[in-house]
Amino acid sequence: MKKVARVLATEATLELLELLESKHGPLIFHQSGGCCDGSSPMCYPEGDLILGEQDVLLGKIGQTPFYMHKNQFDYWKHTQLIIDVVDGRGGMFSVEGVEGKRFLTRSRAFTPEELEQLKKEE
């Protein structure tokens, strides 16, 4: 059985990440939990966001690690995140904003079989 990913990216996202990495160097994602920027996936140059012990690494999209706070992960753990990109301005702290693009999280529920596989991997 193919390994189940908790987070995926569309081809458009991977292309934008490549451009952003050429401008900013290594990047990280953190799924925002609300507040100022809604529930947007936020992209930062590596080192610009201090991660805490409560941040969970969900996986990588391309070479970019993707994190979420543990409390939020408890709500989303049954869901696969698909990071997409659309035209428009998103969170003002996320690096893609100046490109006239914003990252967007789409999702789907894991199948029972996928959830079982994920439990075995924990």
C-alpha positions, -999 to 999 in steps of 0.1 A, spaced: 0 0 0 13 35 -9 23 56 21 -4 81 30 6 118 32 -10 141 57 -2 171 34 1 174 -3 6 202 -28 -8 210 -62 16 215 -91 9 253 -90 20 253 -54 52 235 -61 60 259 -89 54 289 -67 75 274 -39 103 270 -63 101 307 -72 98 318 -36 128 296 -26 149 313 -53 141 346 -37 140 338 0 160 306 5 146 277 25 110 281 36 86 266 61 48 264 63 26 268 93 -11 262 91 -26 293 108 -52 286 134 -74 316 128 -68 351 143 -54 377 120 -50 356 88 -79 332 91 -70 296 86 -44 302 59 -13 282 53 14 307 60 48 305 43 79 320 60 116 320 54 132 293 75 140 309 109 115 337 107 88 318 127 99 303 160 84 268 163 74 255 197 71 220 213 34 220 205 40 224 167 35 191 148 54 184 116 28 170 92 52 163 63 69 182 35 56 196 3 85 197 -21 114 204 3 93 226 25 83 213 60 47 219 70 37 224 106 5 228 126 -1 235 163 -10 203 182 -44 216 194 -54 224 158 -40 191 146 -63 173 170 -92 187 149 -77 181 115 -60 147 121 -87 128 101 -81 151 71 -56 152 44 -45 188 36 -40 198 0 -21 231 -4 -31 250 -35 -24 285 -48 -49 311 -61 -47 346 -74 -51 373 -48 -36 387 -16 -35 364 15 -19 368 48 3 398 50 31 379 68 33 351 42 60 355 16 38 347 -15 17 379 -10 40 401 -31 36 377 -60 -2 384 -62 -9 349 -51 -20 333 -19 -18 297 -6 -51 280 2 -58 248 21 -82 223 6 -89 191 24 -105 157 22 -113 131 49 -91 101 51 -106 68 42 -109 42 71 -80 23 55 -58 54 53 -66 62 90 -56 27 100 -23 31 81 -16 64 97 -22 50 132 4 22 125 29 49 115 25 70 147 
